[in-house]
């Protein structure tokens, strides 16, 4: 189980509290916000640039991605995003 999956499970069990995220006066799902930010960062890294405050290795470990570069891991990450959205909609 990846740290991302563990965090989701701990929130569901009430063992972990996530910060509240507001966008335009509305509450936003924390994990959805986190995925969006990491997607943005991973896309930048896939183009060969660096991001301040986070590294490719941190994202890779957190989501359990396999590959040598951000470009290799981006398709895997898109699958994680689609699975997460499917869970929210069900």
C-alpha positions in Angstrom: 0.0 0.0 0.0 1.4 3.4 -1.0 1.6 6.3 1.4 -1.2 8.0 -0.6 -3.5 5.0 -0.1 -2.5 4.8 3.6 -3.4 8.4 4.1 -6.8 7.9 2.5 -7.5 4.9 4.6 -6.5 6.7 7.8 -8.8 9.6 7.0 -11.7 7.2 6.3 -11.0 5.5 9.7 -10.8 8.8 11.5 -7.2 8.4 12.5 -5.9 11.3 10.4 -7.3 14.8 10.0 -6.6 16.6 6.7 -6.4 20.4 6.5 -9.4 22.2 5.0 -8.9 23.6 1.6 -11.0 26.4 0.2 -11.3 27.6 -3.3 -13.5 30.5 -4.2 -15.3 30.2 -0.9 -16.1 26.5 -1.4 -14.5 23.5 0.5 -12.4 21.3 -1.8 -11.5 17.7 -1.2 -7.9 17.7 0.3 -6.7 14.7 -1.7 -8.2 16.1 -4.9 -6.3 19.3 -4.3 -3.1 17.4 -3.5 -3.4 15.3 -6.7 -4.0 18.5 -8.8 -0.9 20.2 -7.4 1.2 17.1 -7.8 -0.1 16.6 -11.4 1.0 20.2 -12.2 4.4 19.6 -10.7 4.9 16.3 -12.4 4.0 17.8 -15.8 6.6 20.5 -15.3 9.2 17.9 -14.3 8.3 15.8 -17.4 9.3 18.9 -19.5 12.7 18.9 -17.8 12.2 21.7 -15.3 12.4 21.6 -11.5 9.8 22.6 -9.0 10.5 24.5 -5.8 9.5 22.7 -2.6 9.0 19.2 -4.0 11.1 16.6 -5.8 10.3 14.0 -8.4 11.5 11.3 -5.9 9.0 12.5 -3.3 6.1 12.3 -5.7 7.3 9.0 -7.0 7.5 7.4 -3.5 4.2 8.9 -2.3 2.1 7.5 -5.1 4.2 4.3 -5.7 5.2 5.2 -9.3 7.7 3.2 -11.3 10.1 4.8 -13.8 13.3 6.7 -14.1 11.9 10.0 -15.1 8.8 12.1 -14.6 7.9 11.6 -18.3 7.9 7.8 -17.7 5.7 8.1 -14.5 3.1 10.6 -15.9 0.9 8.0 -17.6 0.8 5.9 -14.3 -0.1 9.0 -12.4 -2.9 9.8 -14.8 -4.3 6.3 -14.0 -4.2 7.1 -10.3 -6.1 10.3 -10.9 -8.8 8.6 -12.9 -9.2 5.9 -10.2 -9.4 8.5 -7.6 -12.1 10.4 -9.5 -14.0 7.2 -10.1 -14.0 6.5 -6.3 -15.4 10.0 -5.6 -18.2 9.6 -8.1 -19.3 6.2 -6.9 
